[in-house]
Amino acid sequence: MRNISRDHIKAILTLLPSIILIGVFVYGFICNTFWTSMTDWGGSGALAENPEKNYIGLSNYRDLFTGFLGGGFRQDLVNAVFYSVSLLCGAIGLGLFIAILLDCKPRGEGFFRTAFLYPMSLSFIVTGTIWRWMLAPNGGVNILPSYVGMEKLPLKWLTSTRTILEFNWQNLWQVLLCVIAFFMIMAGLWKLKDETSRAGKRWIVIGVMTGTLAWLFGDILPKALFMEELHGFNLATLGIVMATIWQYSGYTMALYLAGFTGISQDMRDAAMLDGASSAGYYRFVALPMLRPITLSAIIILSHISLKMFDLIFAMTGPDNAETGHPALTMYLTTFRANDFAKGAAIAIVLFMIAATFIIPYLISSYRKGND
Amino acid sequence: MIKRFSMGTLLLYGTLGLLVIAYLLPAYLAFVTALKLPGEITLPRSWDLPAEMNWKSFSQAFSLLRPNIVNSIILAISATFLSTLLGSLNGYVFSKWKFRGSEIIFTLFLFGMFIPYQVILIPLFQTLRAMNLYGGLPGLILAHVVYGLPITSLIFRNFYAQIPSALIESAMLDRAGFFSIYTRIVFPLSIPGFVVTSLWQFTQIWNEFLWGICLTRYQSNPITVGLAQLAGGQAVSWNLPMAGSILAAIPVLLIYVFLGRYFIKGLLAGSVKE
C-alpha cells in the first residue's frame, strides 16, 4: 500500500511542471491582461523597461463601448458577430450536406473526402493569399460565370463599402432584447416539436412578451450612446466568410461522417423498416443522435471565428476597416499603436464572449466524465 | 453485373462532382498563376493555362522564403517533440493515476485550448522580453510547448484510456513502479498516439501566425510571416506569392495526403469526447 501511494506522489510530481506552466501562462496571464486593461499603459513610453501604469478602473471599456473614438471597435464587434453567425450556418450546413452525400457510399468516397478536407490542413495565410487572388474584382470568381455563358459578376468582394442590416448603436439594449426574444421563441418552437411540454409554450410566451415590450417601450431604455451611430454587416466580410467556409466545411463534414459511421447499421435498418425515407432517417434518427457533434462543431467554429486574425490579415491587409475584426484591432492597437491597455481591454472582451459558451461546455463535459 | 443508372445516383454524382470542382478551384488557380510569367498574369485571363511553364517562380519564391522555412522546420520539430513528450506523460497520469482533483485539473487544462490567444498575448510578450527570449525561436518554441499541452494531454489521455487497467495492475503486482510501467508497458504501446499527436502539433505549429508575427524579429520569422510579407508587398507580381503559398502548404499537404488517417484522428480528438 505504501508503495502505491509513493507512486501517486511521483504521478503528481510528473504533472506538476505542466500544472505550473498552465497556471502561469493561462490563468496568471489572463488575470494580468485583466489588470492591464484597467490601467493607462500606453503611449510613447509604453515599451520602456518599467513602463508607467496607473489604475484607471473601467474607463478603457467605457471608451470602447460608449466613447467618441470607439466607433471603429463597435463596428468590428458587430461585424464579428455577423461573421460568426454566417460562418456557423455556412460551414455546418454545407459540411452536413456533404457528409450526407458521402454517407450514401458513392464510389471513390476516399477521393471525395480528401478533396473536401484538404483545405483544412492549410495555414490561414496560405488560404488568405490564394483567396485574395480568387476574389480580385474583374478576375477570379467574378469571371467564372462567363465560362458557362453567363454574365460576369459585378461583386466587389473585399473592397465593398456597402453595409446591410444596420441598426443604431443607441438602441443597443432594445436590439439585444429583440434578439433574445427571437431565440426564446425559437427555443420554444423547438421544444414544442419534440414533446408537447408546457416548457415550450412558456418559452414562447415569455419570448413574445419580451419582444413586444422591447419593440413598444424600447424608447424608455437608456441610450447606449450619446449620439446616433449606425452599425451593420459589412458586405466586404462576405469574401472572408466564403474563404473560411471553404476551409472549414470539410472539418464539419469529417465530424458528421464519423458520427454517421458510428450509428449502427441495425439502427438504420430498423428506421427504414419502420417506413422512414432517407430524409426521414437523417432528420429524425441520425441528427438527434449527433447533437453532441453539432454542439462541438458550434463550439470549435465560434472559437475560431472569435480569434480570426490570420485570414483577414492575409486577405485584406491589417488596415482595411471594411473587414475589421476585434482580434485584428487588438493587434493593431497593441503592437502598432502601442496602446497596451486598450489592446488588453479588447482582448478581455473577446475572452468574455468566448468564456460565455466555453465554460458551460467544459462544465457539462466534466460532469459527464464523472458520471 | 448490370449497371443501374437511376436519377438518384446521377444526382448524387453530379452534385459531388460540382462540389469537388468548387473545392479544387483555388488550388488550380494557385498552380496556374504560379506557373505563369509575371507579364502573362492578368485578371481577365487568370483561369487560363500558362503559355509556357515558368518553373522559376518556385525557385525564386524558395530563395526568398528559405530563412523562414528553416526557422519553421526548427520551430515545428522541437516544439512538437517537447509538447508531445509532456502530453504523453500528462495523459498517462490523467488516465492511469487519477487522484482526487485530477479531473478538475484536466478540465482546467482543457480551458487553455479554447481561449482566444489575444488574451494572453500582452503578458506573454512582456514575459518573453523579461526572460530575454523575445524575438528569437526559443521564446516561440516555449509558447508553442505550453499552449500545446492541453491538446496533447487530451489526445494521450483518451488514447491511454484504451489500455486495459488490468495490464497496469498486474505490473504493479510485479512491483513495477510509476516510471517503469510507463517505459516498459505504456510507452511501447503509444506509437500510434505519438504519430497522431505529433502530426497534429506539427501542422498547427507550422500554420501558426499570430505569435510568429508578434513574438519574433525579422531573422526568426516563421514561414507564415514570411509568406504574409511576400504577399503583402505591392510591387511583387502574383506568381511569387502563389508559388510561396504552395511551398508553405507542401509539408502539411504531404502529411495530410499520405498520413491523412492519423491527421483526421487528431482532428476528431480535438473536438469529440470519448
Chai-1 contact restraints between the chains, C-beta under 6 A:
chainA,res_idxA,chainB,res_idxB,connection_type,confidence,min_distance_angstrom,max_distance_angstrom,comment,restraint_id
A,D7,B,G177,contact,1.0,0.0,6.0,A-B,restraint_1
A,D7,B,F178,contact,1.0,0.0,6.0,A-B,restraint_2
A,H8,B,F99,contact,1.0,0.0,6.0,A-B,restraint_3
A,K10,B,F178,contact,1.0,0.0,6.0,A-B,restraint_4
A,A11,B,V93,contact,1.0,0.0,6.0,A-B,restraint_5
A,A11,B,W97,contact,1.0,0.0,6.0,A-B,restraint_6
A,A11,B,F178,contact,1.0,0.0,6.0,A-B,restraint_7
A,T14,B,L89,contact,1.0,0.0,6.0,A-B,restraint_8
A,T14,B,V93,contact,1.0,0.0,6.0,A-B,restraint_9
A,L15,B,V93,contact,1.0,0.0,6.0,A-B,restraint_10
A,S18,B,L86,contact,1.0,0.0,6.0,A-B,restraint_11
A,S18,B,N90,contact,1.0,0.0,6.0,A-B,restraint_12
A,S18,B,L149,contact,1.0,0.0,6.0,A-B,restraint_13
A,L21,B,V146,contact,1.0,0.0,6.0,A-B,restraint_14
A,I22,B,F109,contact,1.0,0.0,6.0,A-B,restraint_15
A,I22,B,G112,contact,1.0,0.0,6.0,A-B,restraint_16
A,F25,B,V146,contact,1.0,0.0,6.0,A-B,restraint_17
A,V26,B,G112,contact,1.0,0.0,6.0,A-B,restraint_18
A,F29,B,I120,contact,1.0,0.0,6.0,A-B,restraint_19
A,F29,B,P123,contact,1.0,0.0,6.0,A-B,restraint_20
A,I30,B,V119,contact,1.0,0.0,6.0,A-B,restraint_21
A,N32,B,P123,contact,1.0,0.0,6.0,A-B,restraint_22
A,T33,B,V119,contact,1.0,0.0,6.0,A-B,restraint_23
A,T33,B,I122,contact,1.0,0.0,6.0,A-B,restraint_24
A,T36,B,I122,contact,1.0,0.0,6.0,A-B,restraint_25
A,L101,B,L16,contact,1.0,0.0,6.0,A-B,restraint_26
A,C104,B,L12,contact,1.0,0.0,6.0,A-B,restraint_27
A,P106,B,L12,contact,1.0,0.0,6.0,A-B,restraint_28
A,F112,B,L16,contact,1.0,0.0,6.0,A-B,restraint_29
A,A115,B,V20,contact,1.0,0.0,6.0,A-B,restraint_30
A,A115,B,Y23,contact,1.0,0.0,6.0,A-B,restraint_31
A,F116,B,Y23,contact,1.0,0.0,6.0,A-B,restraint_32
A,S121,B,V252,contact,1.0,0.0,6.0,A-B,restraint_33
A,S121,B,Y256,contact,1.0,0.0,6.0,A-B,restraint_34
A,L122,B,A249,contact,1.0,0.0,6.0,A-B,restraint_35
A,S123,B,N207,contact,1.0,0.0,6.0,A-B,restraint_36
A,S123,B,T224,contact,1.0,0.0,6.0,A-B,restraint_37
A,I125,B,F209,contact,1.0,0.0,6.0,A-B,restraint_38
A,I125,B,T224,contact,1.0,0.0,6.0,A-B,restraint_39
A,I125,B,L227,contact,1.0,0.0,6.0,A-B,restraint_40
A,I125,B,A228,contact,1.0,0.0,6.0,A-B,restraint_41
A,V126,B,S245,contact,1.0,0.0,6.0,A-B,restraint_42
A,V126,B,A248,contact,1.0,0.0,6.0,A-B,restraint_43
A,V126,B,A249,contact,1.0,0.0,6.0,A-B,restraint_44
A,T129,B,A231,contact,1.0,0.0,6.0,A-B,restraint_45
A,T129,B,P241,contact,1.0,0.0,6.0,A-B,restraint_46
A,T129,B,S245,contact,1.0,0.0,6.0,A-B,restraint_47
A,I130,B,P26,contact,1.0,0.0,6.0,A-B,restraint_48
A,I130,B,A30,contact,1.0,0.0,6.0,A-B,restraint_49
A,I130,B,S245,contact,1.0,0.0,6.0,A-B,restraint_50
A,W133,B,W238,contact,1.0,0.0,6.0,A-B,restraint_51
A,M134,B,P26,contact,1.0,0.0,6.0,A-B,restraint_52
A,A136,B,L43,contact,1.0,0.0,6.0,A-B,restraint_53
A,N138,B,L43,contact,1.0,0.0,6.0,A-B,restraint_54
A,G139,B,L43,contact,1.0,0.0,6.0,A-B,restraint_55
A,G139,B,S46,contact,1.0,0.0,6.0,A-B,restraint_56
A,G140,B,S46,contact,1.0,0.0,6.0,A-B,restraint_57
A,A254,B,I264,contact,1.0,0.0,6.0,A-B,restraint_58
A,A258,B,L268,contact,1.0,0.0,6.0,A-B,restraint_59
A,S296,B,S271,contact,1.0,0.0,6.0,A-B,restraint_60
A,I300,B,S271,contact,1.0,0.0,6.0,A-B,restraint_61
A,H303,B,F114,contact,1.0,0.0,6.0,A-B,restraint_62
A,L306,B,P116,contact,1.0,0.0,6.0,A-B,restraint_63
A,K307,B,P116,contact,1.0,0.0,6.0,A-B,restraint_64
A,F309,B,L210,contact,1.0,0.0,6.0,A-B,restraint_65
A,D310,B,F209,contact,1.0,0.0,6.0,A-B,restraint_66
A,A314,B,A228,contact,1.0,0.0,6.0,A-B,restraint_67
A,A327,B,Q118,contact,1.0,0.0,6.0,A-B,restraint_68
A,M330,B,Q118,contact,1.0,0.0,6.0,A-B,restraint_69
A,F335,B,C214,contact,1.0,0.0,6.0,A-B,restraint_70
A,F340,B,I122,contact,1.0,0.0,6.0,A-B,restraint_71
A,A344,B,I122,contact,1.0,0.0,6.0,A-B,restraint_72
A,A347,B,Q118,contact,1.0,0.0,6.0,A-B,restraint_73
A,A347,B,V119,contact,1.0,0.0,6.0,A-B,restraint_74
A,L350,B,P116,contact,1.0,0.0,6.0,A-B,restraint_75
A,L350,B,Q118,contact,1.0,0.0,6.0,A-B,restraint_76
A,F351,B,P116,contact,1.0,0.0,6.0,A-B,restraint_77
A,F351,B,V119,contact,1.0,0.0,6.0,A-B,restraint_78
A,A354,B,P116,contact,1.0,0.0,6.0,A-B,restraint_79
A,I358,B,F114,contact,1.0,0.0,6.0,A-B,restraint_80
A,L362,B,T107,contact,1.0,0.0,6.0,A-B,restraint_81
A,L362,B,L110,contact,1.0,0.0,6.0,A-B,restraint_82
A,L362,B,F111,contact,1.0,0.0,6.0,A-B,restraint_83
A,S365,B,K273,contact,1.0,0.0,6.0,A-B,restraint_84
A,Y366,B,T107,contact,1.0,0.0,6.0,A-B,restraint_85
